Amino acid sequence: MTSRALRIATGVGSWLVTVAITLVGLAALTFFIGRVIPIDPALKIVGDKATHEAYQKVFLELGLDQPLYVQFWRYIAGILRGDFGISFQTTRPVLQDLLTFFPATLELSTIGLVLGVVLGVPMGVASAYWHEKWPDHLIRVVSLVGYSVPVFWLSLVGLFVFYYKLGWVAGPGQLDVFYNGVVTRVTGFILVDSLLGGQTDVFWNAVGHMTLPAILLGYYSLAYIARMTRSVMLDELSREYILAARLKGASELRVVANHALRNAAIPLVTIIALSYGGLLEGSVLVETIFSWPGIGNYIYQSLFAADMNAVLGGTLLVGAVYVLINTLSDVLYRTLDPRSRGQRT
Amino acid sequence: MSVVSDPIEDPRRALRAARLGEFRVFVRRFLRNPLGVVGFAIVVLLVLVAIFAPLLATHDPYLPSLGKRLSAPSAEFWFGADELGRDIYSRLVYGSRLTLFIVGLVIVTSAPIGLIIGAVSGTVGGWTDRIFMRITDVFLAVPKLLLALAFVAALGPGIVNAALAITLTAWPPYARLARAEAMVVRNSDYVAAARLAGASPFRIIVFHVIPMCLSSVIVRVTFDMAGIILTAAGLGFIGLGAQPPLPEWGAMISTGRRFIFDQWWVPTIPGIAIFVVSLGFNLLGDAVRDLLDPHLRQRR
């Protein structure tokens, strides 16, 4: 028993080390991009018409006279304290901005992911089951279009058709203008907050605004999920245990759902996690079209204000969430797959 | 020297005949996949359009004619005119060059970087391997578009910088792939023979390991091209890729997006071009993978 406990402990330990190294690497990347590439950050702040004294003052304040590793250490220490610097654009700490904008992104991409999973997994299964028959061809085309189409362009066209021409959905933004500021912020998720406040009219208004971007993101993740599910299921359905189950007289539904899909579920966890990460990223482009008050739009606006603190803070946050989702899927994978139990991690 | 030589007596000739035969089988199997052929046709068409752009264009892609700004598609402007009265069709035709330029630049930079890092890592092993793979993992763990975005934001917008930024995010999968191949090759007899014959590690990596990793990396490259096109278009759309007046497709959507409600063709048509080209590369990539993937081959 103690050896088992020890093994789990070292497993968790080495896993934590891996996550930590990846996160430090991520920070090193943003540090490199932010501090090393623009040759002189101090000059960027004071401008090229500043006096030499002003320049020197900023230069010393930024700690640019220190060796690089000291600068990097200060950067990491700052991040650990939650100090991402000040956004020049909003004149607030970047962390505060990120916390304001992140829930909107998380809400949108989570709904997109749910749509993608609920539709994508059955589509992938059907595609594999009727391999090389018409359902397979149809589903393959649908998902092929999904991962070939530029998502920002599809958003524009969707807005044109479903908002402007047909009027089925509400336009850009999270709410109609006159609803702005009426919801008390509790969680930051507009759907949850409006229900908590009992404002059902706001809730339905938000649903109308969310429908189109959520469906677009859902389609984007559906394309990937259906395609990967198909290939995983094809692999499982060609195994011998499937033949054995059929020979024993198991119904087709049972063969597909109980035997093949349960085995496919393990790689599917990784696939779904990956597509969640992809959605967080894809939302950057979609948010700019729908004027969605999320992190993607924040990064986009900051890019044009040349506000590197905000850009890098946003990148770091999304990157960290991405890493955490990936690791979480790794853990799930290990718990779900009996073969990896009791093995060296 | 006889004109007709016996293939058995001339091994080089026999080898060539065998390769030709293999190629014929490959082509025949490729032709059996209609979607793959469509993809191939789209890609060939793209290359031809890029080569013959001056012949195909009906207008100067840069010459504004403000009197005709935002004209609807017509006999004069096949796909309409943009906000400066430039012919959208001609701009699309010239834009194909930019698309190919970005894809080409990303591939010739990212594939060799990944190949070298992976081959060295897999062959040498030990701490080199561990450090290289940690770095690769970090790059794999970061969201690609965001990293490219931050990178271009720091470097300054531009078509070359955008390509470099995509390279920065595109090499890790190649490194992983090359490493996996290299670890197999490393233990093979002919590498041991080369080592015994006194070949330096450098020579082994360059002449014996890298050639073996090439084919899988090339397959993966065909597979990635659509993604590169979409990322490049995304950067162009955000305004960090090719700068005006260059007719880059993503940038064309970006400048045209404010006309979506009244002159829908301005942003819509470049998007169709991106979609068709990326679809073509995806179809081609799928077909190539189906042909070369040994798992799939067995199932047929």
Interface residues (C-beta under 8 A of the other chain):
Chain A: I21 T22 G25 L26 A28 L29 T30 I33 G34 I37 P38 L144 V145 Y147 S148 V149 P150 F152 W153 L154 L156 V157 L159 F160 Y164 L234 D235 S238 G277 G278 L280 E281 G282 V284 L285 T288 I289 I299 Y300 L303 F304 A306 M308 V311 L312 G314 T315 V318 G319 Y322 V323 N326
Chain B: R134 I135 D137 V138 F139 A141 V142 P143 K144 L145 L146 L147 L149 A150 F151 A153 A154 L155 A226 L230 A233 G234 F237 I238 G239 L240 G250 I253 R257 I260 F261 W264 P267 T268 P270 G271 I274 F275 S278 L279 N282 L283 D286 H295 R299
